[in-house]
């Protein structure tokens, strides 16, 4: 039996991975635990931003070295990313490292960059389009192998700046630029240009988009790793928290619209009012309660202690989800769409 060969009783699911910068380390932990359990296989992965990074790492790792290869590649990337960021201007200060909210409010470099970004765009600040993340992706990921592998389908979501429409990149075309397009926050980095179009973060139009795995994959099960808080009890009053909450609402709105459509179609199918529709089973592994207690700037904090903290929580949540729900995969949803998103 090869590393990628299915085992008896194995269930195939599709993964839906949200963005969230460094918070994607939670998703890394979830994926690590699922890869550890060979009863679960991935048919397709739809992803945005940091979720897209994890998606291409999974695809390349599975193709090169099976499940353990994917786990190793995920850890390698996150470790290298942490080391790279520790040498950057936005590295957390001593006081930030002591902060239980893991923010960067005491990092002089982060504070200065944040203030400057309100007045100058990345096009003015970075005319040569220097992007260390592009270099790191090309160093760690073999994108030629990602394009040619047939182990898992990958769909990356980006937003077309000119039209405001969603753009889905499939595995056969994905390069480091496509990953960056899916993760481009317009005040942070220059928008990648691909085939004459420029793109911003996919979260504006799909965080992530679910329809690619509905139409492009056979499995009816979608396991969503949800990072962006839907609810916050505290009212934001300072400029940073206001901007952070605006982004959260924006990035959840597209997902809520799509979930409303899925819930409507599901109801029609269950009531016998629609024939031939694909009945989807939705599942959820979430970090909302964890992310809600973090500083908004923690999305930019790549300190290894913080990343492994989120990784450990992700593994714990995935382990608990498997124990409670594995037998229900392929039979029913394990999350109430109406209650959770509508």
Secondary structure as UniProt FT lines:
FT   TURN            3..4
FT   TURN            8..9
FT   STRAND          11..17
FT   HELIX           21..23
FT   HELIX           24..36
FT   TURN            38..39
FT   STRAND          40..47
FT   HELIX           50..86
FT   TURN            89..90
FT   HELIX           94..97
FT   TURN            100..101
FT   TURN            105..106
FT   HELIX           108..116
FT   TURN            117..119
FT   HELIX           122..125
FT   TURN            127..128
FT   HELIX           132..140
FT   HELIX           143..148
FT   STRAND          153..160
FT   TURN            161..163
FT   STRAND          166..170
FT   TURN            171..173
FT   HELIX           176..182
FT   TURN            186..188
FT   STRAND          193..194
FT   TURN            195..196
FT   STRAND          197..201
FT   HELIX           202..204
FT   TURN            207..208
FT   HELIX           211..216
FT   STRAND          221..226
FT   HELIX           239..270
FT   TURN            271..272
FT   STRAND          281..286
FT   HELIX           288..292
FT   HELIX           296..300
FT   HELIX           304..325
FT   HELIX           326..328
FT   TURN            329..331
FT   HELIX           337..341
//
